[in-house]
Amino acid sequence: MADVVARAPERIGPHPVVALVVDDGSTDATAARALAVGAKVEHLCPNRGLGAAVRHGFAAAVALDPAAVAFCDADGEYAPEELATLVEPILAGRADYVVGSRFSGGSRHMRPHRWLGNHVLTVVLRRLAGVALSDGQSGYRALSPAAVRSAEIIHDYNYAQVLTLDLLAKGFRYAEVPISYRCREQGTSFIRLGPYLRRVVPAVRAQLRAHPLRRHADHWREPVDGTEGGHVGAAPLSP
């Protein structure tokens, strides 16, 4: 986790990058290591879950009056060096919600069963959302200030599907950029297919009931071109 924070750029154009680590009830040296490399640390105790950690990170990021808010898993699977690519559509005013896609260009380094699970869940989300998304479970995303203030994550276990459905239902512009990806080198994922589906499927149903999707053309955008723990690392960009 400390390595992920240390590798994040210090600035993107005129915007300084502020690294924010949400320590979701860890029992190791997560918080101390994050502080040692210059991150701000938010503590959740006891452990509340990934969705709750992202929700807490959003609230902390909004308080910094950011130009954009980006977040990624802190297990080394995603490259913080690609932060500029991720937030560029937002800073340029072309998108409100950007997902870093592990599958739109370039080679993927993912175990076959993980790839299959991601593919199936992405197909389902694409059909529900009606937008040309290629990676419904990516852990590297960015939001505009308006999107992050409006975002609702309705359950604590996870955020991936409900966040996308929530923001699309509210009319925020969606985009994707290609990102690199590598398998984690330490730790294990909390996701197991059976428990994941038992928790996520009811949450998706509840999300669609609360905020039905509107299929107006101006709400949907094709993916845009791009270049190739604390459980959540959020990197807000101060204006």
N, C-alpha and C positions, 0 to 999 in steps of 0.2 A: 504493500500500500504506500509506504513512504516513497518508494521509487516512482510510482505513478505520479504522485504530487510533485516530486522533484523534477520530473521530465516535462511538466506542463510549461508552456511558454509564459514569459513574464508579461508580455504585451501582445496585443493584436492590433496593429495600426496604432491609433491614438489611445486605445483602451487598455488600461492595466488589467491583468488577470488576477482575480482573488480566488485562491483555492480554499474550498470549504469541505471538510470531511464530517460526515454524519456517523458517529460512533454508536452503532445500534447494540448497546449492551454487551460490548466485547469484554472478555476477561483476560486479555493479553495486553501487550504494550501498544496497541493501536493508537490511542490518543497521544501518548507521549512521543511516539515516532512521528506522527503527523505534525505535532507542534514543533518538533525539532527541525523539520524541513520547511517551516514557515506557513503551515496551513492554519486556518481558523477551524476550531473543532466544536461541533454540537453533539451533546451527549443525550442518548435515550437510554433510560434504565427503568425497568428491565427491558430486554429485547422486545421490540414491537413488530418486527417484520419489515420486509423490503418496501412494500407500499407505504407504510407509515414513515419509513426513513426518507423516502423521496418526498413525501408530503411535507415533512418537517424541513427538509432541505430547501424546498421551494419557498416556504415562509421565511426562512433565514436569508435566502438570496434576495427576495423582494425587498427586504429591509435595507439592502445595499444600493438600491436604486440602479439596477444594472441596465446595460445596453442590450444584453442577451444573457440567458442562463443556460449552461450546458452541464450535463452530468454523465458519468460513466461508472461502471462497476470498477472497484478498486483492486481487482485480483490480477491485473496485468494482461487481461485478454484484449483490451483496447489500447490504442496508442494516443496518449495525451498530446503528442506532437502534431496530431491532425486536427486539433481544436479549431484552428483558423479555417480549415475547409468546412468543418461542421457548421460554424456560425456565420459563414460568409453570406448565404442566402438571406439570413435574418438581417444582418448589418446592411445589406444592399437593398432591403425593403421588398424582396421577392417572395418571402415566406414567413410564416409565423411559427411553424413547427417543423423541425428538420430531424429526420432519423438517419443515422449512419448505417448504411446497408452493407452487410458482410457478403452479399451475394450478387450485387450489381457491378460486375467487373472485377478482374483480378482473381488470383487463386484463393481458395478458402482452405484453412487448416482447421478442420472440424471433424470430430469423430463421426463415423457414418450414422450411428443411432441418433446423435444430436442433430445432425443435418436433416434426417428424415422427420424427426419431431418438429423442428423449426419449420420445415417446408409445409407439413400438414397444417399446423396452426396458422401459418401465414396465409395459406389458401383460404381457410375459413374466414380469417379476419378481412382479407381482401374482398370476399364476397359480401360480408356484412357491411363493410364500409363503402364499397363501390368506388374505390380509388386504387390506382395502380401502384400498390406498395409491394416491395419485394422482401422485406424483413420485418415481420411483425413483432419479433421478440428481441430486437437489438437492445443492448444495454448502453448505447452511446447516442444521446439525443440532445437537442437544443430547442429552446423556446424563446419567443419574443417576450418583452416585459408584459404586454397585454395578455398573451397566452398563459404565461406562468401565473399571473394574478387570477385568471379565470379558471385555471385547471382544477379539476376535482378528481381525486383518486378515492374511490368509494370503498375500498377494502385494504386491509393491512398486509395481506400475504404477498401480493404482487401488484404491478402497475401497468404492465406492457399493453395489454389489449384495452383496458378500460380508459387509459389516458388517451390513446389514439381515438377511440370512439367518442369520448367526451369532447375533445377539441374539434374533431370534424363536425360533430353535431352542432357545435357553436359557431361554425362557419370559418374557422381559422384555416389559413392556407398551408397545405402540406407539401413537403418536398423531401427528397432523399439525396444523399451524396454517397459515393462509394467510400468505404473505409477498409483498412486492413484489419486482420484479426488473427490471433494465435491462441491455441489452447492454454488454459491455465497451467502453471508450472507448480503450484502449491495450493493446498486446501482442496475442498470438495464442494460441489454445487449443492445447494439445499433442495434443488428441484428433483422430484421423482414423479414420473408421468402420472401415476394413479392419483396421488394426493393433489398434484397440480391441477388436473382436470376437475376433480371433485370440488375444488375451491374456485377455480377460475371460471368455469362454465356458469355457475349461478351468478357470479359477479357480472359477467358479460350480459346475461339476461336482465339483471337489475339495472345495469347501465343503459341498455336500450329502452327499457320501460321509462326510466327517469328522463332521458334525453334522446328521443327518437331522431334518427338521422334524417336530414333534409337533403334531397338529391337535386339541389340547385346547382347549375353548371359552374357558377362563379365560386363555389366553395371547394371545388376539387382541382387538384393540380397534378400533372404528371411529375415523376421524379426529374430533378434538374441535374445537369452535369456537374461533376466534381472531380477531385483528384484522389487519386488513390492515397479482517479489515475493519477500518470503517467500511461498511458495506456499500456505501455510495459515496462517490466523489463528485461534488458539484463545483463547477468553475464559473461563477458569475463574472461578467465583464462589466466593470464599472464604467459609466460614461465619462 
